[in-house]
Amino acid sequence: REGRTQKHIVTPGPLAPAREQLAEMLLETGRPAEALREFGAVAQTEPNRFRAVAGAARAAERAGDGEAVRRHYAHLLEVAAGAEEGARAEVAAARAYIARQ
């Protein structure tokens, strides 16, 4: 239901969408394929949300889906373009993964 609710133009976006929180819990409980699906649902409404893109990359990595890992890390680097070296661990992980490919 939250995913269908429109926010008022003056209201900021959700701090952490419910589906993103669910995806994080699924990832923490060893269910990466389900987590990846939920991170994908977040991407439908917020395609450039840093935490969701980074989470999708982590979930894909744990699920063993190399193509999805590459795709999500590449997207994360686009989202975080201009980020200072060492500013975010997720960006460093993305750069390292892409460099190994």
VOGU-3710 file (C-alpha; in Angstrom, 3 decimals, decimal comma):
1> regrtqkhiv> 0,000/0,000/0,000  2,787/2,432/0,838  4,163/1,982/-2,672  0,894/3,258/-4,179  0,533/6,254/-1,869  1,379/9,555/-3,502  3,246/12,044/-1,354  2,266/15,673/-1,106  4,473/17,980/-3,162  5,810/19,691/-0,016
11> tpgplapare> 6,359/16,485/1,950  9,823/14,937/1,702  10,122/11,371/0,488  10,144/8,484/2,947  13,288/8,201/5,030  13,339/4,464/4,448  10,648/2,884/2,293  8,951/-0,118/3,891  10,030/-2,407/1,048  13,636/-1,320/1,458
21> qlaemlletg> 13,432/-2,177/5,157  11,890/-5,552/4,280  14,674/-6,186/1,761  17,317/-5,401/4,388  15,665/-7,826/6,834  15,493/-10,544/4,177  19,163/-10,019/3,399  20,084/-10,220/7,083  18,131/-13,467/7,492  19,892/-15,185/4,598
31> rpaealrefg> 17,245/-14,756/1,905  19,133/-12,766/-0,744  16,973/-13,717/-3,741  13,861/-12,427/-1,975  15,762/-9,330/-0,848  16,815/-8,657/-4,436  13,184/-8,818/-5,513  12,170/-6,286/-2,834  15,033/-3,922/-3,683  13,794/-4,157/-7,273
41> avaqtepnrf> 10,333/-3,095/-6,128  11,849/-0,007/-4,492  13,604/0,776/-7,774  10,231/0,931/-9,528  9,320/4,088/-7,603  12,780/5,409/-6,675  15,209/4,132/-9,337  18,216/6,128/-8,121  17,830/5,591/-4,385  21,392/4,979/-3,164
51> ravagaaraa> 20,546/2,517/-0,369  18,252/0,450/-2,583  20,764/0,223/-5,430  23,589/-0,683/-3,031  21,345/-3,209/-1,293  20,384/-4,782/-4,609  24,068/-5,212/-5,455  24,761/-6,858/-2,077  21,721/-9,116/-2,428  22,705/-10,137/-5,963
61> eragdgeavr> 26,237/-10,899/-4,780  24,964/-13,126/-1,961  22,507/-14,792/-4,347  25,351/-15,558/-6,767  23,873/-13,549/-9,647  27,032/-12,087/-11,176  25,279/-10,222/-13,996  22,915/-8,502/-11,546  25,850/-7,625/-9,270  27,683/-5,958/-12,162
71> rhyahlleva> 24,554/-4,126/-13,313  23,667/-2,814/-9,841  27,221/-1,781/-8,984  27,522/0,035/-12,331  24,244/1,814/-11,577  25,479/2,670/-8,076  28,565/4,313/-9,576  26,296/6,388/-11,829  24,134/7,401/-8,857  27,224/8,313/-6,822
81> agaeegarae> 29,114/9,995/-9,649  31,429/12,596/-8,197  31,627/10,933/-4,796  34,943/11,502/-3,093  37,288/8,540/-2,808  36,580/6,719/0,442  33,419/8,707/1,197  31,124/5,654/1,161  32,058/2,008/1,662  29,381/0,983/-0,855
91> vaaarayiar> 31,003/3,088/-3,574  34,420/1,615/-2,774  32,944/-1,902/-3,002  31,333/-1,052/-6,347  34,574/0,355/-7,756  36,526/-2,687/-6,567  34,003/-5,126/-8,049  33,897/-3,369/-11,420  37,717/-3,172/-11,511  37,956/-6,960/-11,033
101> q> 35,707/-7,620/-14,024
//
